[in-house]
Amino acid sequence: MNSLKSALQVGIVGGGIAGVALALDLCRHSHLSVQLFESAPAFGEVGAGVSFGANAVRAIEGLGIGPAYHQIADRTQEPWQDIWFEWRRGEDAGYLGSSIAEGVGQSSVHRADFLDVLAQQLPAGIAQFNKRAVSVEQLGQRTKVTFTDGTHHECDVLIAADGIKSSIRDHVLKGIGAPLVAPRFSGTSAYRGMIDSEKLRAAYRAQGVDEHLVNVPQMYLGLDTHILTFPVKQGRLINVVAFVSDRSKPNPTWPADAPWVKPTTQAEMLDAFSDWGDAARILLECIPAPTLWALHDLAELPGYVHGRVALIGDAAHAMLPHQGAGAGQGLEDAWLLARLLGDPRACETEASKILSVYDAIRRPRACRVQRTSWEAGELYELRDPEVAANEPLLSSTLASRFDWLWNHDMQADLEASRAQLGWTEAAQRKVS
């Protein structure tokens, strides 16, 4: 039991969006002592634009970081403010339909900007840098994490938010007797770039392409290829991701010594979309120096928790970006853990029990989001076994496909968690 401790000590490894958001929420509670460890010399996010569904926006608001997020987030301008994406044919930009997320639409931000505003809110002394975890030991009621610089930290609860290449995931999987899981290459690569929105608007205007394509987030669909666009930086920039999939091998591999992100040429990118129409061509011609991203994910894990160690975010359920859901799932993890550990009853409950309930509640949903994110990529690239290139069926499927994801009831998750922990209202009155 933790009741004899003056404070429940929580260590968080990984200073990405999920880790920092969790730390921010937890450090508001007097019964918690929080330390955050980041392997880099400073906070920083790899990537460009990131979008959040309605579920993720609710998690952001529930974590108390809504004002900071909304201050910098982009939202599609009226009258299209509820549109998540418009769906179009890649070959001619023909309209196929749209997905509506009422009240939220396409909510997006530059990753680095979001992390920066979060990090600025962290109290002094919470974060330590140049701390790359190499091993974890659970000793009695304590957990010890050791770093590459030879130092270590002991805590009651250790949360691994250290990404798809997590150094702590092996400890969890070994602890539950499960095979180790490494990142796997999906066979899909993505060309990425940012375009000045006025530059793109002028280029479309010059070629007689409808400027509406700049105003609203777009998803262009084609066989084994698709392109998405959405605004960041208050509409000043358009985030572009152009996906190309190689389905010739059942188990594609990426060279072990090759970086996952590397510079490439515009010519190579344009060649991959040579049979597409003017809208796509002009869009890509506005990216003089794209980067190429090799998209990796994780197989569904049989558990996120071993004892007093828990995985969150990409360390637990790294997924393909095709539903714009990866970062949101990390925030849902953080929200539930923050509600449980932030409850004063956490000091009277075995830490391992709290984490096991987190695992039981969160893992089925996160695994489903992983699975459907892969399926979404197949749908966009006309490889869905039922829909294929059937445009009427494609349009109707896309119109409602994401409702279950966006409308998830996180409060119900919390109530189920409290029930499993035996945190009744009577118990609540006792501690208050």
C-alpha positions as CSV (number, residue, x, y, z in Angstrom):
1,M,0.0,0.0,0.0
2,N,1.1,3.6,-0.6
3,S,-0.7,5.1,2.4
4,L,2.5,5.5,4.5
5,K,4.1,7.7,1.9
6,S,3.8,11.5,2.1
7,A,3.5,11.6,-1.7
8,L,3.1,9.1,-4.5
9,Q,6.2,9.4,-6.6
10,V,5.6,9.3,-10.4
11,G,8.4,9.1,-12.9
12,I,7.7,9.8,-16.6
13,V,10.2,8.8,-19.3
14,G,9.7,10.7,-22.6
15,G,9.0,14.4,-23.2
16,G,6.7,14.3,-26.2
17,I,3.2,15.6,-26.2
18,A,1.6,12.8,-24.2
19,G,4.4,12.7,-21.6
20,V,4.4,16.5,-21.0
21,A,0.6,16.7,-20.9
22,L,0.5,13.9,-18.3
23,A,3.2,15.6,-16.2
24,L,1.4,18.9,-16.4
25,D,-1.8,17.4,-15.0
26,L,-0.2,15.3,-12.3
27,C,2.0,18.1,-10.9
28,R,-1.1,20.0,-9.9
29,H,-1.9,17.4,-7.2
30,S,-0.4,17.8,-3.7
31,H,-0.3,14.1,-3.1
32,L,1.9,13.5,-6.1
33,S,5.6,14.1,-6.7
34,V,6.4,14.1,-10.5
35,Q,9.7,13.9,-12.4
36,L,9.9,13.9,-16.2
37,F,13.0,12.6,-18.0
38,E,13.7,13.4,-21.7
39,S,16.6,11.9,-23.7
40,A,17.2,15.0,-25.8
41,P,19.0,18.2,-24.6
42,A,15.7,20.1,-24.8
43,F,12.0,19.5,-25.6
44,G,11.4,19.1,-29.3
45,E,9.0,17.2,-31.6
46,V,9.9,15.4,-34.9
47,G,7.3,16.1,-37.5
48,A,5.2,18.9,-38.8
49,G,1.5,19.2,-38.6
50,V,-0.6,17.0,-36.4
51,S,-4.4,16.8,-36.4
52,F,-6.7,15.9,-33.5
53,G,-10.1,14.4,-33.7
54,A,-13.0,15.4,-31.4
55,N,-12.1,12.8,-28.9
56,A,-8.5,14.1,-28.7
57,V,-9.7,17.7,-28.3
58,R,-11.9,16.6,-25.4
59,A,-8.8,14.9,-23.9
60,I,-6.8,18.1,-24.3
61,E,-9.4,20.1,-22.6
62,G,-9.8,17.5,-19.8
63,L,-6.0,17.6,-19.2
64,G,-6.3,21.4,-18.5
65,I,-4.3,22.4,-21.6
66,G,-7.2,23.4,-23.7
67,P,-6.6,27.2,-23.5
68,A,-2.9,26.8,-24.6
69,Y,-3.9,24.5,-27.4
70,H,-6.8,26.6,-28.8
71,Q,-4.5,29.6,-28.8
72,I,-2.3,28.1,-31.5
73,A,-4.6,25.5,-33.1
74,D,-6.0,25.8,-36.6
75,R,-9.6,25.4,-37.4
76,T,-11.2,25.4,-40.9
77,Q,-12.8,28.8,-41.7
78,E,-16.5,29.2,-41.9
79,P,-18.7,28.0,-43.5
80,W,-16.6,24.8,-43.6
81,Q,-15.7,24.7,-39.9
82,D,-17.2,21.2,-39.3
83,I,-15.4,19.5,-42.2
84,W,-12.6,17.0,-41.2
85,F,-11.7,16.2,-44.8
86,E,-13.2,16.6,-48.2
87,W,-12.6,13.4,-50.2
88,R,-11.5,13.7,-53.8
89,R,-10.2,11.6,-56.7
90,G,-6.5,12.1,-57.2
91,E,-6.7,11.9,-60.9
92,D,-8.9,15.0,-61.3
93,A,-9.8,16.3,-57.8
94,G,-13.4,15.3,-58.4
95,Y,-15.5,15.6,-55.3
96,L,-16.5,12.3,-53.5
97,G,-17.9,13.6,-50.3
98,S,-16.8,14.9,-46.9
99,S,-16.5,13.7,-43.3
100,I,-18.1,15.9,-40.7
101,A,-16.9,16.3,-37.1
102,E,-19.5,18.7,-35.8
103,G,-18.1,21.4,-33.6
104,V,-14.5,20.4,-34.2
105,G,-13.8,19.8,-37.9
106,Q,-10.2,19.6,-38.7
107,S,-8.4,20.7,-35.5
108,S,-4.6,20.9,-36.2
109,V,-1.4,22.4,-35.0
110,H,2.3,22.2,-35.6
111,R,3.7,19.6,-33.3
112,A,6.7,21.7,-32.2
113,D,4.4,24.7,-31.4
114,F,2.1,22.6,-29.2
115,L,4.9,20.9,-27.3
116,D,6.5,24.3,-26.8
117,V,3.5,25.9,-25.2
118,L,3.0,22.8,-22.9
119,A,6.7,22.8,-21.9
120,Q,6.5,26.4,-20.9
121,Q,3.9,25.6,-18.3
122,L,5.9,22.9,-16.5
123,P,7.0,24.0,-13.1
124,A,10.8,24.4,-12.6
125,G,12.6,21.3,-11.5
126,I,10.0,18.8,-13.0
127,A,12.0,18.1,-16.2
128,Q,15.5,16.6,-16.6
129,F,17.2,16.4,-20.0
130,N,19.9,14.1,-21.6
131,K,18.3,11.2,-19.7
132,R,18.0,8.2,-22.0
133,A,16.6,5.2,-20.1
134,V,18.5,1.9,-20.6
135,S,17.0,-0.4,-17.9
136,V,14.3,-0.8,-15.4
137,E,14.1,-2.8,-12.2
138,Q,11.2,-3.3,-9.9
139,L,12.5,-3.8,-6.3
140,G,9.8,-4.4,-3.7
141,Q,7.5,-1.4,-3.7
142,R,9.9,0.7,-5.7
143,T,10.8,1.0,-9.4
144,K,14.3,2.0,-10.5
145,V,15.1,3.4,-14.0
146,T,18.7,3.7,-15.0
147,F,20.0,6.2,-17.7
148,T,22.9,6.1,-20.1
149,D,24.8,8.6,-18.0
150,G,24.9,6.2,-15.1
151,T,22.4,7.9,-12.9
152,H,19.1,6.4,-11.8
153,H,15.8,7.4,-10.4
154,E,13.5,5.6,-8.0
155,C,9.7,6.0,-7.9
156,D,6.5,4.3,-7.0
157,V,5.1,4.5,-10.6
158,L,7.0,4.7,-13.8
159,I,5.2,5.8,-17.0
160,A,7.0,5.1,-20.3
161,A,6.0,7.7,-22.9
162,D,9.2,7.2,-24.9
163,G,7.8,6.6,-28.3
164,I,7.8,3.8,-30.9
165,K,11.5,3.0,-30.1
166,S,10.8,2.8,-26.4
167,S,13.6,1.4,-24.3
168,I,11.2,0.4,-21.6
169,R,8.7,-1.6,-23.6
170,D,10.9,-4.8,-23.5
171,H,10.8,-4.6,-19.6
172,V,7.0,-4.7,-19.7
173,L,6.7,-7.5,-22.3
174,K,9.3,-9.6,-20.6
175,G,7.6,-9.1,-17.3
176,I,4.3,-10.4,-18.6
177,G,6.0,-13.3,-20.4
178,A,5.2,-12.0,-23.9
179,P,7.4,-12.0,-27.0
180,L,9.3,-8.7,-27.6
181,V,7.8,-6.4,-30.3
182,A,9.9,-4.1,-32.5
183,P,8.7,-1.4,-34.8
184,R,7.7,-2.8,-38.2
185,F,7.8,-1.1,-41.6
186,S,4.3,-0.8,-43.1
187,G,5.4,-0.7,-46.8
188,T,4.1,2.9,-47.0
189,S,6.3,6.0,-47.3
190,A,5.2,9.6,-47.1
191,Y,6.6,12.6,-48.8
192,R,6.1,15.7,-46.5
193,G,6.4,19.4,-46.9
194,M,4.9,22.7,-45.8
195,I,3.6,25.2,-48.3
196,D,2.9,28.9,-47.9
197,S,-0.9,29.1,-48.3
198,E,-0.7,32.2,-50.4
199,K,1.9,30.7,-52.7
200,L,-0.4,27.7,-53.2
201,R,-3.4,29.9,-53.8
202,A,-1.6,31.9,-56.4
203,A,-0.3,28.8,-58.2
204,Y,-3.9,27.4,-58.3
205,R,-5.2,30.7,-59.5
206,A,-2.6,30.9,-62.3
207,Q,-3.5,27.4,-63.5
208,G,-7.3,27.8,-63.2
209,V,-7.6,25.4,-60.3
210,D,-10.3,26.1,-57.7
211,E,-8.9,27.9,-54.7
212,H,-11.4,26.2,-52.5
213,L,-8.9,23.4,-52.3
214,V,-6.8,25.6,-50.1
215,N,-9.6,26.7,-47.8
216,V,-10.6,23.2,-46.7
217,P,-8.6,20.1,-45.6
218,Q,-8.4,17.8,-48.6
219,M,-7.8,14.1,-49.0
220,Y,-7.0,12.9,-52.6
221,L,-7.4,9.2,-53.2
222,G,-5.8,6.9,-55.7
223,L,-4.6,3.4,-56.2
224,D,-1.7,2.7,-53.8
225,T,-1.3,6.5,-53.2
226,H,-3.1,9.3,-51.4
227,I,-2.4,12.9,-50.5
228,L,-3.7,15.0,-47.6
229,T,-3.6,18.7,-46.8
230,F,-4.6,20.8,-43.8
231,P,-3.6,24.2,-42.4
232,V,-1.2,25.0,-39.6
233,K,0.3,28.2,-38.2
234,Q,-3.1,29.9,-38.3
235,G,-3.6,29.1,-41.9
236,R,-0.3,30.6,-43.0
237,L,1.1,27.2,-44.0
238,I,-0.5,24.1,-45.6
239,N,0.8,20.8,-44.3
240,V,1.1,18.2,-47.1
241,V,1.6,14.5,-46.8
242,A,1.8,12.4,-49.9
243,F,1.6,8.6,-49.3
244,V,3.0,5.9,-51.6
245,S,2.5,2.2,-50.7
246,D,4.4,-0.8,-52.0
247,R,2.2,-3.8,-51.6
248,S,4.4,-6.2,-53.6
249,K,5.7,-8.0,-50.5
250,P,3.6,-9.4,-47.7
251,N,6.3,-8.5,-45.0
252,P,8.0,-5.3,-46.3
253,T,11.3,-4.3,-44.6
254,W,13.2,-1.1,-44.2
255,P,17.0,-1.2,-44.2
256,A,18.2,-1.4,-40.6
257,D,20.9,1.2,-41.1
258,A,18.6,3.6,-43.0
259,P,17.1,6.6,-41.3
260,W,13.3,6.7,-41.1
261,V,13.2,10.3,-42.2
262,K,15.5,11.5,-45.0
263,P,15.6,14.3,-47.6
264,T,14.5,13.5,-51.1
265,T,13.9,15.2,-54.4
266,Q,10.9,16.9,-55.8
267,A,11.4,14.9,-59.0
268,E,11.1,11.6,-57.2
269,M,8.0,12.8,-55.5
270,L,6.4,14.0,-58.7
271,D,7.2,10.8,-60.4
272,A,5.3,8.8,-57.8
273,F,2.2,10.9,-58.7
274,S,2.8,11.3,-62.5
275,D,-0.7,10.0,-63.4
276,W,-2.5,12.4,-61.1
277,G,-4.2,15.6,-62.2
278,D,-3.4,19.3,-62.0
279,A,-4.5,20.0,-58.4
280,A,-2.1,17.4,-57.1
281,R,0.8,18.2,-59.5
282,I,0.7,22.0,-58.7
283,L,0.5,21.2,-55.0
284,L,3.6,19.0,-55.1
285,E,5.4,21.5,-57.3
286,C,5.2,24.0,-54.4
287,I,7.4,21.7,-52.3
288,P,11.0,22.2,-53.6
289,A,12.7,20.0,-50.9
290,P,10.4,17.3,-49.5
291,T,11.4,14.8,-46.9
292,L,10.6,11.1,-47.1
293,W,9.2,9.3,-44.1
294,A,9.2,5.5,-43.7
295,L,6.0,4.8,-41.8
296,H,6.4,2.2,-39.0
297,D,3.9,0.9,-36.5
298,L,3.7,-1.7,-33.8
299,A,1.8,-5.0,-33.6
300,E,-0.9,-4.9,-31.0
301,L,0.6,-5.6,-27.6
302,P,-0.8,-8.2,-25.2
303,G,-0.3,-5.8,-22.3
304,Y,0.8,-2.2,-21.5
305,V,1.6,-2.8,-17.9
306,H,4.0,-4.9,-15.7
307,G,3.7,-4.2,-12.0
308,R,4.3,-0.5,-11.4
309,V,5.4,0.3,-15.0
310,A,3.0,1.4,-17.7
311,L,3.4,2.2,-21.4
312,I,1.5,5.1,-23.0
313,G,1.3,6.7,-26.4
314,D,3.5,5.3,-29.2
315,A,5.5,3.2,-26.7
316,A,2.3,1.2,-26.3
317,H,0.4,1.5,-29.6
318,A,2.3,3.3,-32.3
319,M,0.0,3.3,-35.3
320,L,-0.2,4.5,-38.9
321,P,-1.4,8.1,-39.3
322,H,-4.4,7.4,-41.6
323,Q,-7.0,8.3,-39.0
324,G,-5.1,11.2,-37.5
325,A,-5.5,9.4,-34.2
326,G,-2.0,8.5,-33.0
327,A,-1.3,11.6,-30.9
328,G,-5.0,11.6,-29.7
329,Q,-4.7,8.0,-28.3
330,G,-1.6,9.1,-26.3
331,L,-3.6,12.0,-24.9
332,E,-6.5,9.6,-24.0
333,D,-4.0,7.5,-22.2
334,A,-2.7,10.5,-20.3
335,W,-6.2,11.7,-19.5
336,L,-7.2,8.4,-17.9
337,L,-4.0,8.0,-16.0
338,A,-4.1,11.5,-14.7
339,R,-7.7,11.0,-13.4
340,L,-6.7,7.8,-11.6
341,L,-3.3,8.9,-10.2
342,G,-4.6,12.4,-9.5
343,D,-7.4,10.9,-7.2
344,P,-6.4,11.0,-3.5
345,R,-7.5,7.4,-3.3
346,A,-4.4,6.5,-5.4
347,C,-2.3,6.9,-2.2
348,E,-4.4,4.1,-0.5
349,T,-4.3,1.7,-3.5
350,E,-1.6,-0.5,-4.8
351,A,0.0,1.3,-7.7
352,S,0.1,-2.0,-9.7
353,K,-3.7,-2.3,-9.4
354,I,-4.3,1.2,-10.7
355,L,-2.1,0.5,-13.7
356,S,-3.7,-2.8,-14.4
357,V,-7.1,-1.1,-14.5
358,Y,-5.6,1.5,-16.9
359,D,-4.4,-1.4,-19.1
360,A,-7.8,-3.2,-19.0
361,I,-9.7,0.0,-20.0
362,R,-7.4,1.6,-22.5
363,R,-5.8,-1.3,-24.4
364,P,-8.9,-2.7,-26.3
365,R,-9.7,0.8,-27.6
366,A,-6.1,1.6,-28.6
367,C,-5.7,-1.7,-30.3
368,R,-8.9,-1.1,-32.3
369,V,-7.6,2.3,-33.3
370,Q,-4.3,0.7,-34.4
371,R,-6.2,-1.8,-36.5
372,T,-8.6,0.6,-38.1
373,S,-5.8,3.1,-38.9
374,W,-4.2,0.4,-41.1
375,E,-7.6,-0.4,-42.6
376,A,-8.2,3.3,-43.4
377,G,-5.0,3.4,-45.4
378,E,-6.3,0.5,-47.5
379,L,-9.6,2.3,-48.0
380,Y,-7.9,5.5,-49.1
381,E,-5.8,3.7,-51.6
382,L,-8.7,1.7,-53.1
383,R,-7.5,-1.6,-51.6
384,D,-10.4,-2.2,-49.2
385,P,-11.6,-5.7,-50.1
386,E,-15.3,-4.7,-50.0
387,V,-15.2,-1.1,-51.2
388,A,-12.2,-1.0,-53.6
389,A,-12.9,1.8,-56.2
390,N,-16.7,1.8,-55.9
391,E,-17.2,5.5,-55.6
392,P,-20.7,5.6,-54.2
393,L,-19.8,3.0,-51.5
394,L,-16.5,4.8,-50.9
395,S,-18.3,8.1,-50.3
396,S,-20.9,6.6,-47.9
397,T,-18.3,4.6,-46.0
398,L,-16.0,7.6,-45.5
399,A,-19.0,9.8,-44.4
400,S,-19.6,7.8,-41.2
401,R,-16.5,5.7,-40.7
402,F,-14.9,7.8,-38.0
403,D,-17.9,8.5,-35.7
404,W,-17.1,5.7,-33.3
405,L,-13.5,7.0,-32.9
406,W,-14.5,10.7,-32.4
407,N,-17.5,10.1,-30.1
408,H,-15.8,7.8,-27.6
409,D,-17.1,8.4,-24.0
410,M,-14.0,8.9,-21.9
411,Q,-16.0,9.6,-18.8
412,A,-17.5,6.1,-19.1
413,D,-14.0,4.8,-19.2
414,L,-13.2,6.6,-16.0
415,E,-16.4,5.4,-14.3
416,A,-15.5,1.8,-15.3
417,S,-12.0,2.2,-13.9
418,R,-13.3,3.5,-10.6
419,A,-15.7,0.6,-10.4
420,Q,-12.9,-1.9,-11.0
421,L,-10.8,-0.2,-8.3
422,G,-13.7,-0.2,-5.8
423,W,-13.6,3.6,-5.6
424,T,-17.2,4.0,-4.5
425,E,-18.9,7.3,-3.6
426,A,-18.7,6.2,0.0
427,A,-15.0,5.8,-0.2
428,Q,-14.8,9.2,-1.9
429,R,-16.6,10.9,1.0
430,K,-14.2,9.2,3.5
431,V,-11.1,10.6,1.8
432,S,-12.7,14.1,1.4
